[in-house]
Amino acid sequence: MVWSDKMLESRKEVKMNSQKPMKMMAFKVMHGMAGRLTSSEWAFMELWQKIVRRELPPGEKISEETLAEMLSISRTPLRDAIRRLEEVGLLVRGRNRYLRVAPLCIKEAEEVSLIREKLESLVAMLAAKNHQSMKKEIGEARLLVDKMKGLCSHPHTPSDVLKLGDEFHAKICQISQAERVESMLSQVYLVIERYRILLNENRDRVGDISSEHDLVLNAIEKGDCDGASQAMASHISRARELYISELKKIIQDKGFVSRGNGR
């Protein structure tokens, strides 16, 4: 396969992003991607980002031919990337073999957020348990909370808020030292990321998020396992309420939202 300058630059950017703490935590689902990417891994990353950013709109009907042309990639690695996206439900294959981007779905947003709440609460509890042995990392998490608070009084974009949120949750995972739970969370993030992006595009929650992160970290610093778990559960639960609220608002004027399971 011949790589154009644009593709090589994009591939380089993906490799750099995959080394950052959870720029999109979902990328950790494919361990070892910080090194050289295979063509199928690159295609997966490109398509995933296009779906979560709605460059490939929910409900859009697409073909393998269109995607191959879009990415300038051969069919074999493309099909592997498509298979992975089908497995997490972001692409749906119809009876005529055409592909469709899965619609945004209220039921899915609720279910995936509930799973995230349980896993993130466990991570916070384990992080609090490690408060004595992970003081350096807890200090780093405190700096992230302070940066988020700083956004309240400075111009910022939705991506600024998402980036700091990603880094905070990644740091709590690091403090918890719960690699298996983190791996499960990365699967959840593959699906939930597009709801997070949608919410942050429509609401500026930086003040609420910074306060909620502060409560979580305060409990972790004290070694309060129950308090950390409860604060994290409340944080994720509040986001879920807003996901549902935003989705309901666009049901009437956006055809890509489903009330059911979206499949």
C-alpha positions, 0 to 999 in steps of 0.5 A: 500500500502506498501512503500519501503525505497526508496519511503518514502525517495522520498516522504519526499524529495517532501514534503520538495521541495513543501515548498520551494519558487517555486522550481517548481512554478507549485507545487503551483497548488495543495495548501496544499501539504506542509503537508502530501501527498496523494498517488495520489499527490505523483504519480502526482509529481513523473510523472510530474518531470520525464516528465519535466526532460525527464526521460519519453521522449517526444513521449514515449508510456507507459502503466498504468501497466508500470507506476504502476510498476515504482512507486510501486503504486496501480492503483487507485491513479495512475489513478488520477495522470494520469488524472491530467497530461492528463488535462494539456496535458503532457500525451495523451491517444490514441485510444487503451488506451495506454498513450503517453508522449506529444511531445515537440511542437513549437506551444505549447511553443509559446502559453504557453509562451505568456500566461506567458508573460501576467500574469508575466507582470501583476504580475510585475506591481502589485509588483511595485504598492506595492513598499512602503509596501513590502520593506522587500520582495523587499530587498529579491528579490535584494539579489536573483538578486545579487546571480544570478549575482554571478553565472556569475563568478563562476562554476554553473549548469543549475539547479542553474540558474533555482532554482534562477530564480524560487525563483526570480519570486516567490518573485515577486509574493509575492510582488504583493500579487496577489494570483489568478494570481499566481494560474493561473501562476502555471498552466502555469508552469506545461506545460512550465517547460520542455521547460525552462529546455531544454533551460537552458541545451543547453544555459548558459543564466545566464548573460542575465537573471541576467541583465533582472531580474535587470531591472525588479527589478529596476522598481519595486523599483522605483514604476514604474508600466509600466516600471516593466511590460514592463521589465518583458514582454521583459524578457519572450519574449526573453526566448520565442524566444530562446525556439523556436530557440532551438526546431527548432534545434532539429526537424531534429534529435529528433523525439519527437518534433512536429510543430503542437499542439503535441496532 
